[in-house]
């Protein structure tokens, strides 16, 4: 197997692990063994105005947070439009630690409003609302490492 094929299989296994809430997945293909274990998921708490975190995060806690942060299965998510992360990076709910969050649970938003920021490679990427509605759940905490296609929030 080529390295790119191994990476693709590993990514598919991680997605299956997250979506099915499995504790462990293992596969053997063409003499290559891949085994992936899930860490216990961190509790999800809605962001509050006083919950703004400092943008500085070290690499070790960020790696641990990435292992713990999993996308919740569709069964546990409320109905509505899922806003997913377009890239891997660090989630921030406000423009700076001393400012209020862009949005709170229960807040009405319009299409194009900024919902959060994802920092990737020292670049702050604003995540915009894909539709108008009410924010019913925020799935990430300030400072969390988020993965590509991870649900960040839900708009009803």
C-alpha positions in Angstrom: 0.0 0.0 0.0 1.1 3.5 -0.8 1.4 6.1 2.1 -1.5 8.1 0.6 -3.7 5.1 0.6 -2.8 4.4 4.3 -3.6 8.0 5.2 -7.0 7.8 3.4 -7.9 4.5 5.2 -6.8 6.1 8.6 -9.0 9.1 8.0 -11.9 7.0 7.1 -11.4 4.9 10.3 -11.2 8.1 12.4 -14.5 9.3 10.8 -16.2 6.0 11.5 -14.8 6.0 15.1 -16.3 9.5 15.7 -19.6 9.0 13.9 -20.4 5.6 15.5 -19.0 6.5 18.9 -16.7 3.5 18.9 -13.9 3.0 21.4 -11.5 1.4 19.0 -11.2 0.4 15.3 -8.6 -1.9 13.8 -8.0 -3.1 10.2 -5.4 -5.1 8.3 -5.0 -4.5 4.5 -2.2 -5.9 2.4 0.0 -6.6 5.4 -0.6 -3.1 6.9 -2.2 -3.0 10.3 -4.0 0.2 11.5 -5.4 0.5 15.0 -7.1 3.7 16.2 -8.4 4.3 19.8 -10.7 7.1 20.9 -10.0 9.2 23.9 -12.9 10.0 26.3 -14.8 13.0 24.8 -14.6 16.3 26.6 -18.0 17.6 27.9 -19.6 20.2 25.6 -20.7 23.4 27.3 -22.3 26.4 25.5 -20.0 29.4 25.3 -20.8 32.2 27.7 -19.6 35.9 27.6 -17.1 35.3 30.4 -15.8 32.1 28.8 -13.4 33.8 26.4 -9.9 32.1 26.3 -6.5 33.5 25.5 -5.5 32.7 21.9 -2.1 31.3 23.1 -2.1 27.5 23.3 0.8 25.1 23.5 1.2 22.2 21.1 0.9 19.4 23.7 -2.5 20.5 25.1 -3.7 21.2 21.6 -2.8 17.7 20.5 -4.6 16.2 23.5 -7.7 18.4 22.8 -7.7 17.2 19.2 -7.8 13.6 20.3 -10.7 14.3 22.8 -12.8 16.5 20.5 -15.0 14.3 18.4 -18.0 15.1 16.3 -21.2 14.1 18.0 -23.4 11.5 16.2 -26.3 12.9 14.2 -28.7 11.3 16.8 -27.6 13.6 19.6 -27.6 16.8 17.6 -30.7 19.1 17.5 -32.4 19.6 14.1 -31.1 22.5 12.1 -28.2 23.6 9.8 -24.9 22.2 10.9 -22.0 24.7 10.6 -18.9 22.6 10.0 -15.3 23.6 10.2 -13.7 24.2 6.7 -10.2 23.6 8.1 -8.2 22.2 11.0 -7.2 24.8 13.6 -7.9 26.4 17.0 -11.5 27.5 17.7 -12.2 31.0 19.2 -15.6 32.3 19.9 -14.5 36.0 20.2 -12.1 38.3 18.4 -9.9 38.6 21.5 -10.0 37.3 25.1 -11.3 40.6 26.5 -14.2 40.9 24.0 -17.6 39.1 24.1 -18.3 36.1 21.8 -19.5 36.6 18.3 -22.7 34.6 19.1 -24.3 32.9 22.0 -26.8 30.0 22.2 -30.3 31.4 21.6 -29.0 34.4 19.6 -30.5 35.2 16.2 -28.0 35.4 13.3 -28.3 36.4 9.7 -26.6 34.8 6.7 -23.0 36.1 6.5 -22.7 37.0 10.2 -19.4 35.9 11.8 -20.0 32.9 14.2 -16.4 32.2 15.3 -12.8 32.3 14.3 -10.5 29.3 13.5 -6.8 30.0 13.7 -4.7 28.0 11.3 -1.0 28.7 10.7 -1.2 32.1 12.5 -4.1 33.2 10.2 -7.5 34.0 11.8 -10.3 32.6 9.5 -13.8 34.0 10.2 -16.5 31.4 9.9 -19.7 32.9 8.6 -23.3 31.8 9.1 -24.5 29.9 6.0 -28.1 30.8 6.7 -30.3 33.0 9.0 -31.8 31.6 12.2 -31.2 31.0 15.9 -28.1 29.4 17.3 -29.3 26.3 19.2 -26.0 24.7 20.1 -22.3 25.6 20.1 -20.2 22.4 19.9 -16.7 23.8 20.6 -15.1 25.7 23.4 -12.6 28.6 23.0 -9.1 27.2 22.5 -10.3 23.8 21.3 -8.5 22.1 18.4 -11.1 21.5 15.7 -10.9 19.1 12.8 -11.9 19.5 9.2 -15.7 18.9 8.8 -16.3 18.9 12.6 -19.6 20.5 13.6 -19.0 23.9 15.2 -22.5 25.0 15.9 -26.1 24.4 14.8 -28.5 27.1 13.5 -32.2 26.4 13.6 
